[in-house]
Amino acid sequence: MKDMRAASVQFNHAPGDKAHNMSRIRDFVSEAHEAGVNLLVFPEMCITGYWHVRNLSRQEIDALAEPVPSGPSSEELLSLASDHSMTIGAGLVERADDGTLYNTYVVAMPDGNTARHRKLHCFISEHMASGNEYTVFDIPQGARVGVLICYDNNIGENVRITALNGAEILLAPHQTGGCDSPSPRCMGRIDPELWKNREQDPASIEAELRGPKGRAWIMRWLPARAHDNGMFLIYSNGIGIDDDEVRTGNSTILDPYGEVLAETCKAGDDMVVADLDASVRHMCTGQRWLRSRRPELYQPLVVPTGKEEDTRKVRFERKPQS
């Protein structure tokens, strides 16, 4: 891996308005170019919009979807990457050649190549499928990069396999925080009025963004993913109203020790920038632990327990009412 400058963006996408969302992406690409950024990361499904999709019919989702990489959004990302000598990742709804719909993250590179990750744990709609492949690839800036979308990162095995495939940097695009979670001590809804009044009362909404519904939840586990696998981790999240929930932003860049290199708790669109020092990975804890593995002991990891459930059921089940 070579040293490089990375940036993570959070922005409040407009549901279903791809033209508006691409205009915001163009704005941030220009800002990142001025800052000398080599690798720019946008949130999950930020091109198409996210949470409103759960209420759409298959026909309506299909109308939003595009092929990858031949669709117009992928082609525009490729043009931006080429014009600015930058690798750029952003999320959308993909329509595969056979018509299957996926929550997909496109990474466009300045040499004209693209990578595509299909979310492994897609729960937003019964009309969309989960992917079945890990995504690790080389970028022209001199690094091996992996992608895991939102819930994919919750499962430690996904991150470990991505690291074993050689990823030095993990792109972790999200639309999370402020969720109506079934776990009583995890996240929870944010009053939309706090977001609407953010300019008059910024302290109240930023307290929610920093608290257990946002940053405090992310900091319980996300740094461990970076630390335990010896990878830089770029977390990009939506911010603000997303249908009936409020996303918490908190876009963050972590080093291979899980230390925060850059972050934001701003109640609004923002970008954070950090220099990734490749030498930090040398002999870092996670890299040493990867070399200390004993795979012959790990067969139980691939044996079904009988307790496995579809992500949709796990995500949407509710705690018992008292």
Buried (B, 14 or more C-beta within 10 A) or exposed (E): BEBBBBBBBBBBBBBBEBEEBBEBBEBBBEBBBEEEBBBBBBBBBBBBBBBBBBEBEEEBBBEBBBEBBEBEBBBBBBEBBBEBEBBBBBBBBBBBEEEBBBBBBBBBBBEEBBBBBBBBBBBBBEBBBBBEEBBBBBBBBEBBBBBBBBBBBBBEEBBBBBBBEEBBBBBBBBBBBBBEBBEEEEBBBBEBEBBBEBEEEBEBBBBBBBBBBBBBBBBEEBBBBBBBBBBBBBBBBBBBBBEEBBBBBBBBBBBBBBEBBBBBBBBBBBBBBBEBBBEBBEEBBBBEBBEEEEEEEEEEEEEEEEEEEEBBEBBEEEEEEE
